[in-house]
Structure formats: structure tokens, C-alpha cells
Amino acid sequence: MTTWAYRDRVLAADSMISDRGCYCGDVEKIAVAPDGTMGAYSGDFVNLIGFLDWVRAGAAGDVYQFQYEDGEGIVIRPDGK
């Protein structure tokens, strides 16, 4: 289970990945774009890279289209919204 926390322009997330309850390793779940847009991901690993790349590119549009159903992300714009 991924955990995110956000306050005062600081975004944090855990890094653990698991499969059926077994620890598999650690991975970065947060990305930051040059304009200050931040994003964090939770869900199946298969969606992680695409979502974080989208955030790093500025998170164009309002919604990221996940390749598979099990995934959620949070995007925080430079204005805090």
C-alpha cells in the first residue's frame, strides 16, 4: 500500500514495491517537472513509469490515461492546486 503526504509544497511517498504481500524492492514514486508540477503514483508497477514521465513532462491536460486499470496518481501544480 502506497502512502502519500503533502503539505506546504512538500510531497512525500514511500518507495516499497511488493507482489502479493512479498517485498520486491524500492522505487521512486514521485516526479517533479521543470515548472514545479509534482506528482506521486500508487498502484500496479506497470503504470508507474508512464505516469512519472508524464509528470516530468509537465502533466499536460487534466487527466493521465493509465494503460491498465489499477493505478492512481496525484498531481500538484506550482500554485498548490
Stockholm file with secondary structure:
# STOCKHOLM 1.0

chainA/1-81         MTTWAYRDRVLAADSMISDRGCYCGDVEKIAVAPDGTMGAYSGDFVNLIGFLDWVRAGAAGDVYQFQYEDGEGIVIRPDGK
#=GR chainA/1-81 SS CCCEEEETTEEEECCEEEETTEEEEECCCEEECTTSCEEEEEECHHHHHHHHHHHHTTCCSSCCCCSSSSEEEEEECTTCC
#=GC SS_cons        CCCEEEETTEEEECCEEEETTEEEEECCCEEECTTSCEEEEEECHHHHHHHHHHHHTTCCSSCCCCSSSSEEEEEECTTCC
//
